[in-house]
Amino acid sequence: MRELTVWKQQEIDKLRRDMDRLFRRFRKELGIPRSLIEVAELCSIDWSETENTLMVKAEFPGIKPEDIEISLTEDTLTLKGETGEEIVETAEGYRKIQTRSRTFSRTVSLPCRVLTEDVKATFKNDLLQIVLPKCKPKKPRSVKIDIA
């Protein structure tokens, strides 16, 4: 039975290599830059948490900060954007202009409520960093009840 498992894995590996080769060829023939493909797939988000804040880091290679939209509720964060490029090809007798645009969106639920008014975002070297201050947990309210 072990031989069957090895054979299946070999076939899956071969299929993966063939698919990767096909996508590389497709991307090259259409002139699609790799950075646009990576952004179109899904922006990766890294989280870290301290006692008082959540820190979100997302990398957007080749994207300008004005092309990214951040929206927030007390418990949901959404990152949206659009990238575009214009490719001009000029040869004898013709000029070809191609415009490509890609949109991306990622919405995540936050692990706790945050103070939306105090959120700060910075963008440097293709890295978006968002600092989200946590809401203070409400203290349970105690009420004395008289027995009648």
HUZI-V104526 format. One line per field, one symbol per residue. ss: DSSP state (2 for helix, 1 for strand, 0 for the rest). phi: phi as a letter, one per 30 degrees, with the letter a starting at -180 (. if undefined). psi: psi as a letter, one per 20 degrees, with the letter a starting at -180 (. if undefined). Layout:
# HUZI-V104526
ss: ???
phi: ???
psi: ???
This chain:
# HUZI-V104526
ss: 0222222222222222222222222222220002222222200011111000111111100000222111110001111111111111111001111111111111111000010222011111001111111100000000000000
phi: .dddddddddddddddddddddddddddddiddedddddddaddbccbbcdcbcbcbbcbdicdedccccbbcdbbcbcbabcaabccbcbdjabccccbbbcbabcbdddadbdddcdbbbbbhiccbbccddddddddccbdcdcc
psi: hhhggggghghggggggggggghggggghikpqhhhgghhfppqppqqpahirqpppppnpjqqhijpppqpahjppppqrpqqqppppproirppppppqqqqpppqpqirqqnhhjpppqopljpppppopqqpqppppppppqp.
